[in-house]
Amino acid sequence: MTHERVAYGMVGMGPVGVSLASRIRATGRDVITYDVEPARCEGFPAAGGLKDLAASCDWLQVAVPSSATGAVVSEVAGALRPGALLIDWSSSAPARKVAFAEQVGAARFVDVALLDSITADPPLVGAAGLQAEAVVELLSDLGFDARLAGEEPGHAATAKMIRSLFMKPLEVIAIEALRTERAHRATSVAMDSIERTLRQPFGEIATMLLETNRLHAARRADELDQVMAEIALADFHPFLNAASGRLRELDAVWARPEAPPKEAGAEALAAFLAQSQPNGGVS
C-alpha cells in the first residue's frame, strides 16, 4: 500500500476489528485494514504494514490484545500523519493507556472501552481523552451507544474495570445459584423470586453468564486480578480474591475430559456443575 490518504484504518481484525471495519464500510466510508495474520483481512482492502497504514489515515483504530498494544503503539507513534487520531480499543490497564497517550501525544490519543458485547444492539462504549467528543460522534454514527467516559486517557479503561468489579463476582454468584438449584433438584421458584426482587429476567442473565463462563472463565479471573491490581480498594480485595479463585476453579472443572462441550447449553452445564467439586470429586 502507498501513502495515499484514506480516512479510516483498522489494526486488528478479530471480532471487534471486523465489526468496526464492517460498520465503517456500511456507512459508505473507505477502510484499510491490517492484521499480523493477513487472512483475517479477507474481504477488506489491506495495508502492507503498520507504518504505511498510520501514514495514510486520519482515524487509526487499534483493536488488538492488550499484550500486543504496546508494540503497535510504538511502531505507529512516529508515523501518524499530522492531525490523525489513534483510537485504542484494547483492554489495557488505565496506567498503560496514559503511557500510550504520552507516547503518541495526548491530543492524538483516545482511550475507548467496549463495555458490553460487540454483538449487543447497540454495543455500549466509552471514550476518554482530549478528542473523545469527536470519537463519540463517529462511533454513534457507526451504530454504537457511545458516551464520554472522561477527559483523560485511562478514564474509559477505568470504567471498564469498574464494570468488571461488579460483573465477575456476579457471574460467580449466578453460577453457584444455578448449580445449587440443580444439586437440590429444586424448582425454578427460587429464580422466579430473584427475578421479582430484581425486576429483571435473572434466569436468562444467569444462564448467559454460565454459558460465557464455559468459554472464558480463566480470562475473567485474569481480568478480576487486574482490577484488584489497578483500581479496587484494598479492603474489598478478600471478596474479589475469593471470586477470582472460584473462576479459576471453574476453569479447571471445564477442562476435565468429561465436561460438556462449549455448545452444550446452560441446562447441561449446570447439571454437570451440580455434581462436580473443584477438587475433582463428585457431590
Buried (B, 14 or more C-beta within 10 A) or exposed (E): BEEEEBBBBBBBBBEBBBBBBBBBBEEEBEBBBBBEEEEBBEEBEBBEEBBBBBBBBBBBBBBBEBEBBBEBBEBBBEBBEEEBBBBBBBBBBBEBBBBBBEBBEBEBBBBBBBBEEBEEEEBBBBBBBBBBBBBBEBBBEBBBBBBBBBEBBBBBBBBBBBBBBEBBBBBBEBBBBBBBBBBEEEEEEBBEEBBEEEEEEBBEBBBBBBBEBBEBBBEBBBBBBBBBEBBBEEEEBEEBBEBBBBBBBBBBBBEEEEBBEEEBBBEBBBBBBBEBEEEEEEE
